[in-house]
């Protein structure tokens, strides 16, 4: 009996030590030669084509980081623009490999769609309102009797109903299938306000014919942590996406950027940084990746803080970083342990 127990323990330990397989999605990505990334269909600061047709924004760069990890080349990504209604079906059906969208992380989405939310979140925001200054209001509770434009197929409508009930006010929601339709309706006077996450509303304000004629109300009526999503049944691919997001955050914690990571890799004696960059240990073994995959993410794409400032912060939408600061700076961005 003792011999059998020891044999089982030994077999279990050997199983734990064995490297994980790449998984079907990563195998397919390598066969196809690109990561198919589902993104919003044109949101400033997040994902939209520039004047040369190159996709830019925070979501676009997270997609590139996943490609850098999976394939060693950040440009081996195919952007698939989706609507709020089509995004989950596209992932479920295999049209895309990963969803990096303006997706609030909810219980129903994690439990009922056959999809998995990938922690940690890459953006913390909340739902608010964009209104015309001519309404002469300063608080969301003053929208009693107002008509609100919103995106169909999202949690926005439910949050609006919940807010109206809590505040004992009456709101009428008009839902549209795409963000451009919402914006067009608002500027055409079909509704008094737009309700969405603050990322989208900030982009809407900048795109207004006269940005000074509209304003963001101060309240957030719902919290919205945003994260990537993958299909159920491929834990290895979920791990790869999770640790790619963590790599962007950890790079900022270490002070690593696109500009300095090569020099740091050649000179650092810090054991934690050497481990992260694949010099001390093979941090890619359990993911089916090369040992320098995190180095490639930083070298080719960058770190979270730089990406935030470029797309959502001072150089982009002008959003205060707030909860998206590192945990060491009073925010909620924290990489898992390496």
C-alpha positions as CSV (number, residue, x, y, z in Angstrom):
1,X,0.0,0.0,0.0
2,X,2.8,2.4,0.9
3,X,4.5,1.6,-2.4
4,X,1.3,2.4,-4.3
5,X,0.9,5.7,-2.4
6,X,4.4,6.8,-3.1
7,X,4.0,5.8,-6.8
8,X,0.8,7.9,-7.1
9,X,2.5,10.9,-5.4
10,X,5.5,10.6,-7.7
11,X,3.2,10.5,-10.8
12,X,1.3,13.5,-9.5
13,X,4.5,15.5,-9.0
14,X,5.7,14.6,-12.4
15,X,2.4,15.7,-13.9
16,X,2.7,19.1,-12.1
17,X,6.2,19.6,-13.4
18,X,5.3,18.8,-17.0
19,X,4.9,21.9,-19.3
20,X,1.4,22.7,-20.3
21,X,0.3,22.2,-23.9
22,X,-0.3,25.2,-26.1
23,X,-4.0,24.6,-26.4
24,X,-6.2,24.6,-29.5
25,X,-6.6,28.3,-29.9
26,X,-2.9,29.1,-29.7
27,X,-2.3,26.2,-32.2
28,X,-4.9,27.7,-34.5
29,X,-3.4,31.2,-34.1
30,X,0.0,29.9,-35.1
31,X,-1.4,28.0,-38.0
32,X,-3.3,31.1,-39.2
33,X,-0.3,33.3,-38.6
34,X,-2.3,36.0,-36.8
35,X,-4.5,36.7,-33.7
36,X,-8.1,37.7,-34.7
37,X,-9.0,40.3,-32.2
38,X,-12.6,41.6,-31.8
39,X,-12.6,45.3,-31.1
40,X,-15.2,48.2,-31.0
41,X,-16.2,49.5,-34.4
42,X,-14.4,52.8,-34.1
43,X,-14.0,54.4,-30.7
44,X,-11.4,57.2,-30.3
45,X,-8.7,56.3,-27.8
46,X,-9.7,52.7,-27.7
47,X,-9.8,51.2,-31.3
48,X,-10.2,52.8,-34.6
49,X,-8.3,53.1,-37.9
50,X,-6.2,56.3,-38.3
51,X,-5.8,58.2,-41.6
52,X,-3.5,55.5,-42.9
53,X,-5.8,52.7,-42.0
54,X,-3.7,51.5,-39.0
55,X,-5.7,50.6,-35.9
56,X,-4.8,52.7,-32.9
57,X,-6.0,52.9,-29.3
58,X,-5.6,51.1,-26.0
59,X,-7.7,48.1,-27.2
60,X,-5.7,47.9,-30.4
61,X,-2.4,47.9,-28.5
62,X,-3.6,45.2,-26.1
63,X,-4.4,43.1,-29.1
64,X,-0.9,43.7,-30.4
65,X,0.5,42.7,-27.0
66,X,-1.3,39.4,-27.3
67,X,0.1,38.8,-30.8
68,X,3.6,39.7,-29.5
69,X,3.2,37.1,-26.8
70,X,1.6,34.4,-28.9
71,X,3.6,34.8,-32.2
72,X,6.6,37.0,-31.3
73,X,5.3,39.7,-33.6
74,X,2.9,42.5,-32.5
75,X,1.8,43.2,-36.0
76,X,0.5,39.7,-36.6
77,X,-3.0,40.7,-35.5
78,X,-6.2,41.0,-37.6
79,X,-8.7,43.5,-36.1
80,X,-12.3,42.5,-36.5
81,X,-14.7,45.5,-35.7
82,X,-17.8,44.4,-34.0
83,X,-21.0,45.9,-32.6
84,X,-22.3,45.5,-29.0
85,X,-24.8,43.1,-30.3
86,X,-22.5,40.9,-32.4
87,X,-19.4,40.8,-30.2
88,X,-20.3,37.8,-28.0
89,X,-21.6,35.8,-31.0
90,X,-18.4,36.5,-32.9
91,X,-16.4,35.0,-30.0
92,X,-18.7,32.1,-29.4
93,X,-18.7,31.1,-33.1
94,X,-14.9,31.3,-33.5
95,X,-14.9,34.3,-35.8
96,X,-12.4,36.0,-33.3
97,X,-9.9,34.5,-30.9
98,X,-10.3,37.1,-28.2
99,X,-12.6,40.0,-27.4
100,X,-10.9,43.2,-26.4
101,X,-13.9,45.5,-26.3
102,X,-15.6,48.0,-24.1
103,X,-17.1,45.1,-22.1
104,X,-18.2,45.5,-18.5
105,X,-17.5,42.4,-16.5
106,X,-20.8,41.0,-15.2
107,X,-22.0,37.8,-13.6
108,X,-24.3,36.9,-16.5
109,X,-21.5,37.4,-19.1
110,X,-19.1,35.2,-17.1
111,X,-21.7,32.5,-16.3
112,X,-24.2,32.1,-19.1
113,X,-22.5,32.8,-22.5
114,X,-20.0,30.0,-22.7
115,X,-17.3,32.6,-22.4
116,X,-14.7,33.4,-19.8
117,X,-13.7,36.8,-18.4
118,X,-9.9,37.2,-18.2
119,X,-8.7,38.9,-15.1
120,X,-7.2,41.3,-14.3
121,X,-9.3,44.1,-15.7
122,X,-7.3,46.4,-18.0
123,X,-9.6,49.4,-17.4
124,X,-11.7,50.7,-14.6
125,X,-14.4,53.2,-15.5
126,X,-18.1,53.8,-14.9
127,X,-21.3,54.7,-16.7
128,X,-22.3,58.4,-16.9
129,X,-24.1,61.0,-19.0
130,X,-23.1,63.4,-21.8
131,X,-25.6,66.3,-22.1
132,X,-25.9,69.6,-24.0
133,X,-25.1,72.6,-21.9
134,X,-28.3,74.2,-23.1
135,X,-30.2,71.9,-20.8
136,X,-28.8,73.9,-17.9
137,X,-28.4,70.9,-15.6
138,X,-25.5,69.9,-13.4
139,X,-26.6,66.6,-11.8
140,X,-27.9,63.4,-13.3
141,X,-31.0,63.4,-11.1
142,X,-32.1,66.6,-13.0
143,X,-32.7,64.4,-16.1
144,X,-36.2,63.6,-14.9
145,X,-38.4,63.2,-17.9
146,X,-35.4,63.2,-20.3
147,X,-34.8,61.0,-23.3
148,X,-31.5,59.1,-23.3
149,X,-29.7,57.5,-26.3
150,X,-27.8,54.3,-25.6
151,X,-26.2,51.3,-27.3
152,X,-28.4,48.3,-27.8
153,X,-27.3,44.9,-26.6
154,X,-25.4,46.2,-23.5
155,X,-25.9,46.6,-19.8
156,X,-26.4,50.3,-20.3
157,X,-30.2,50.1,-20.6
158,X,-30.4,48.0,-17.4
159,X,-28.2,50.4,-15.5
160,X,-30.4,53.3,-16.7
161,X,-33.5,51.6,-15.4
162,X,-31.9,50.8,-12.1
163,X,-30.7,54.4,-11.7
164,X,-34.1,55.8,-12.5
165,X,-35.8,53.6,-10.0
166,X,-33.2,54.4,-7.3
167,X,-33.5,58.1,-8.0
168,X,-37.3,58.1,-8.4
169,X,-37.1,59.8,-11.8
170,X,-38.4,58.9,-15.3
171,X,-36.1,58.2,-18.2
172,X,-37.0,57.2,-21.7
173,X,-34.2,55.2,-23.5
174,X,-33.8,55.0,-27.3
175,X,-31.4,52.2,-28.2
176,X,-29.2,52.0,-31.3
177,X,-27.1,49.2,-32.6
178,X,-23.8,51.2,-33.1
179,X,-22.0,54.0,-31.4
180,X,-22.1,56.2,-34.5
181,X,-25.9,55.9,-34.6
182,X,-26.1,56.9,-31.0
183,X,-23.9,60.0,-31.6
184,X,-25.8,61.0,-34.7
185,X,-29.1,60.8,-32.9
186,X,-27.8,62.9,-30.0
187,X,-26.4,65.7,-32.2
188,X,-29.6,65.6,-34.4
189,X,-31.6,66.4,-31.2
190,X,-33.4,63.1,-30.9
191,X,-32.4,62.7,-27.3
192,X,-31.4,64.9,-24.4
193,X,-28.4,62.8,-23.3
194,X,-26.1,59.9,-24.1
195,X,-25.4,57.3,-21.5
196,X,-22.3,55.1,-21.8
197,X,-19.0,54.4,-20.1
198,X,-16.9,57.4,-19.6
199,X,-14.4,56.3,-22.2
200,X,-17.0,56.4,-24.9
201,X,-18.5,59.6,-23.6
202,X,-15.2,61.4,-23.6
203,X,-14.6,60.3,-27.2
204,X,-18.1,61.5,-28.1
205,X,-17.4,64.9,-26.5
206,X,-14.2,65.4,-28.5
207,X,-16.0,64.4,-31.7
208,X,-18.8,66.9,-31.2
209,X,-19.2,69.7,-33.8
210,X,-18.6,72.1,-30.8
211,X,-17.1,70.2,-27.8
212,X,-17.8,73.2,-25.6
213,X,-21.5,72.9,-26.2
214,X,-21.7,69.5,-24.4
215,X,-20.6,68.4,-21.0
216,X,-20.0,65.3,-18.9
217,X,-22.1,65.1,-15.7
218,X,-20.1,64.3,-12.6
219,X,-21.9,61.2,-11.4
220,X,-21.2,57.6,-12.3
221,X,-24.4,55.6,-12.1
222,X,-22.6,52.2,-12.3
223,X,-19.1,50.8,-12.0
224,X,-17.6,49.3,-15.0
225,X,-14.4,47.2,-14.8
226,X,-13.5,46.2,-18.4
227,X,-11.6,43.1,-19.4
228,X,-10.8,40.7,-22.2
229,X,-13.0,37.6,-22.9
230,X,-12.2,34.2,-24.4
231,X,-14.2,31.1,-25.2
232,X,-14.7,28.4,-22.5
233,X,-12.8,25.2,-22.9
234,X,-9.3,26.5,-23.7
235,X,-7.7,27.3,-20.3
236,X,-4.3,27.7,-21.9
237,X,-5.4,30.5,-24.2
238,X,-7.1,32.3,-21.3
239,X,-3.8,32.0,-19.3
240,X,-1.9,33.6,-22.2
241,X,-4.3,36.5,-22.5
242,X,-4.4,37.0,-18.7
243,X,-0.6,37.1,-18.3
244,X,-0.2,39.4,-21.3
245,X,-2.3,42.0,-19.6
246,X,-0.4,41.4,-16.4
247,X,2.9,41.8,-18.3
248,X,1.9,45.3,-19.4
249,X,1.1,46.3,-15.8
250,X,4.2,44.6,-14.4
251,X,6.4,46.4,-16.9
252,X,5.1,49.7,-15.6
253,X,5.7,48.5,-12.0
254,X,9.3,47.7,-13.0
255,X,9.8,51.0,-14.9
256,X,10.3,49.2,-18.1
257,X,9.4,50.9,-21.4
258,X,9.8,50.3,-25.1
259,X,12.7,52.7,-25.0
260,X,14.7,51.1,-22.2
261,X,13.8,47.4,-22.0
262,X,16.6,46.2,-24.3
263,X,19.3,48.1,-22.4
264,X,17.8,46.9,-19.1
265,X,17.7,43.3,-20.2
266,X,21.4,43.5,-21.1
267,X,22.5,45.1,-17.8
268,X,20.1,44.4,-15.0
269,X,21.1,42.3,-12.0
270,X,17.6,42.5,-10.3
271,X,16.4,38.9,-10.0
272,X,12.7,39.9,-10.4
273,X,13.3,41.8,-13.6
274,X,15.5,39.1,-15.0
275,X,12.8,36.5,-14.2
276,X,10.2,38.7,-15.9
277,X,12.3,39.1,-19.0
278,X,13.0,35.4,-19.2
279,X,16.7,35.5,-18.2
280,X,16.6,33.6,-14.9
281,X,13.7,31.2,-15.4
282,X,11.5,30.1,-18.3
283,X,8.3,32.0,-17.6
284,X,6.9,30.8,-20.8
285,X,6.9,27.0,-20.0
286,X,3.4,26.7,-18.6
287,X,2.0,28.9,-21.4
288,X,3.6,27.1,-24.3
289,X,5.6,30.2,-25.1
290,X,9.3,31.2,-25.5
291,X,11.1,32.4,-22.4
292,X,11.4,36.0,-23.7
293,X,7.7,36.5,-24.5
294,X,7.1,39.2,-21.9
295,X,10.3,41.0,-23.1
296,X,8.8,40.9,-26.6
297,X,5.5,42.4,-25.3
298,X,7.3,45.4,-23.8
299,X,9.9,45.8,-26.6
300,X,7.2,45.8,-29.3
301,X,4.2,47.4,-27.6
302,X,5.2,49.0,-24.3
303,X,4.0,49.3,-20.7
304,X,0.5,50.0,-19.4
305,X,1.1,53.5,-18.1
306,X,2.6,54.7,-21.4
307,X,-0.3,53.2,-23.3
308,X,-2.9,54.8,-21.0
309,X,-1.4,58.3,-21.3
310,X,-1.1,58.0,-25.1
311,X,-4.6,56.9,-25.7
312,X,-6.9,57.7,-22.7
313,X,-4.8,60.2,-20.8
314,X,-3.2,63.6,-21.5
315,X,-2.2,62.7,-25.0
316,X,-5.5,61.1,-25.9
317,X,-9.0,61.5,-24.4
318,X,-7.8,63.6,-21.5
319,X,-9.2,61.2,-18.8
320,X,-7.7,61.4,-15.4
321,X,-6.1,58.1,-14.6
322,X,-7.9,57.6,-11.4
323,X,-8.4,54.0,-10.4
324,X,-6.2,53.0,-13.4
325,X,-3.1,54.1,-11.5
326,X,-0.8,51.5,-10.2
327,X,-1.7,50.1,-6.7
328,X,1.5,51.8,-5.4
329,X,0.0,55.1,-6.5
330,X,-3.5,54.7,-5.0
331,X,-5.0,53.0,-8.0
332,X,-6.2,49.4,-8.6
333,X,-3.8,48.3,-11.3
334,X,-1.8,45.4,-9.9
335,X,0.0,42.6,-11.8
336,X,-0.2,39.1,-10.5
337,X,3.0,37.7,-9.1
338,X,5.8,36.5,-11.4
